[in-house]
Amino acid sequence: MATGIGPLFGVEINGERKNLLGSLESAKQLQAAVAAEGGTAVIFQHSDSEVEGRMRERASHEFMTRGVQYYVAARYSAWSGLWVCGNLYHHSVEMFLKSALTRKYSLTELHKKFYHRLIAIWGEFKALFPSTTLAEFDTTVADFAEFEDIRYPDKVTKRGAQILIDYRAQVPREPSLRPEPEYHLDFYELVDKI
């Protein structure tokens, strides 16, 4: 696996392997510091599989961190009546799912294969972690996926949009007679599901 950052090294200090991912120069500095204190230090190079594993672990953590941040921003914006809440929920779910998909895909593979296509990401997640209970989230994920269409204002300026943020079925759900596409989120339904 090519990480694009060159070989990575660690140091075994007094018989205990330290998985420091660093340059040969930083490993040599640590080795010298340990030797100056009377300890023994042996430099080793991490294998490609070790580096890949650490990179996937780090990517999973970063996706999860961003997912939480998007989720908090989405809830706040929904409560405030901001239209961007749908986009933020979309990205939150996307980040959570991609966190799990790092078990199979590198960051580059995730970007090339899925980009922001939430339905494709959801389908791959369900294939990788099969469970009959996941089907109950299909509609919610599909609702979020629609918000990607209005991420940029070009489609809204051409077709218009009806964006409804519902607070426990307080907005009537009768079919609209208006020609604009409808985007709908039920705030408390999302809180119950996510």
N, C-alpha and C positions, 0 to 999 in steps of 0.2 A: 504494500500500500504506500502510495506516495503522499506524504502529508504536506509537502511543499515547504517544510521548515527544517529539513535536514535530519541527521541522526540525533537521537536524544539519549542522554546518559544519566546514570544514577551512581550512587556510591554505597558500597557495603561497609558499614562502620562497625568495627569490633564484632564482626560476624552477623550483623543484622542488616538486611537489605533495605535501603532507603529508596523508595521509588520516586526520586526527584527527577522530574522531566526537565532537563536543562542541557546546555551546551557542554562540550568537552572542557572548555575553559573554566566554566563555573564548577564542574566536577573536580577539576584539578585544584581550584582554589579551596574547595571544601576538604579535599584530600590533604592538602598542605596544612590547613587549620587543625584537622584532627591529629595529624602526625605531630604538630607543634605541641599538642596537649598530651602526647604520649600514647595516643590510640593508633589503631590500624585502620586504614581505609583502602578499599580496592574499588577502582572505577569499573563500571560495566556499561555496555550499550544495551538499551531496551530493544527488544525484538519488534518487528513490524506489527505483530499481532497485539503485543502489549500497548504499543502506541495507539493503534486503532481502537482498542478497548477503552483506553483512557479518553480518547477524543470523543467516542460515542457517549461515554458516561458524562463527560462535560457538556456535550451538546444536549443530552437529555435534560440535564439540570438547567441549562440556559433556556430551553424551550419551556420548561415548567415554570421557571421564574417569570418569563414574559407572559405566559398564559395567565398566571395569577394577577399580574399587573393589568393586562387587558380586561380580565374579568372584573376587577375592582372598578376600573374606569367605565366599563360597560354598565355595571349596576348603578353607579353614580349618575351617569349620563341618562340612563333610562328613567331613573327617578326624577331627574331634572327636566325630562321631556325633550332631550336633545336627539335629533334624528340620527346622529352618528352612532347611537347605541347599538344598532344592528350590525354595523361594521366592526365595532369593538367586540361584540359577542362572537362574531364570525372568527375574528383573529384569536380570541381567547380559546375557543374550541380547537381551532387549527393548531395552536401552539401545544395544547394538552395532547392532542392526538400525535403530533409529530414527535413529542417527547418519547412516546412509546415506540414509534416507528424507527427511532434511532437504533433499536435492537437489530434491525434488518438493513437499514439504509444509512449511508454516509450523508453528511450535510449536502454535498454536491448532488448526490443521487436524489435526495428528497426534493431539492429545488428543481432539478430538471424533470423529474417524473411527475411531481404533483403541483408545484408552484403554489397558488392559493386555491386550488380546486378542491373545495371542502368535501364534495360528494365523493370524489376519487380517494381522498385521504381517509374518509370515513369507511369506504368500502374496503380499503387495504387494512385498516385497523380491525374491522370485523373479521377479515380473513385471517389475520395474524393472531387474533385473540377471540376465537369463535365462542359465542354464547347466545342462547336463544333470548336472553333478556335485553340484548342490545337493540333489538328491533323496535322497542318502544321509543327509542330516541331518533328514529329515522325521520319523522316529521319535523322534529325540532332542528335537526341538522339541515334538512332541506330548506326550512325557513331561514336559517342563518345564511345558507349558501346564496339565496336570492339577493341578500344585501351586498354581495360582491359586485353585482351589476350596477349599483349606484354608488360605488366607492368614489368614483370620479364624477363630476357634474355633467359630463357630456351626454349621457343617456337621459338624465333628468331634464336637461334643457330641451332635448328633442321630444321626449315622450311624456314628460311630467312624472309625478309620483304621488301616491297617497301613502303616507307613513303614519301608521296608527300604533301608538304605544298604549296598551290596554293594562289596566290595573284591576285584575281579577274580574274579567268579563264586564267591565263598566262601559266599554264602547260597544254599541250595537254591532253585531256581526252579520247584518243583512247584506246581501250582495249589492255592490255599488253600481250605480248607473253611469258613473263617470268613466271616461275612456282610459284614464291613466292606470298604470300597473299599481297594484296594492301591495304594500309591505307591512306586515303585522307582527307585533311582538306582544305577548302577554307577560308582563313583568313577573307576576307571582308564579305563573306556570314555570318560567325559567328558573326561578329561585328553588322551586320544588324539585326540578329535574337536574340542575347543575350544582 
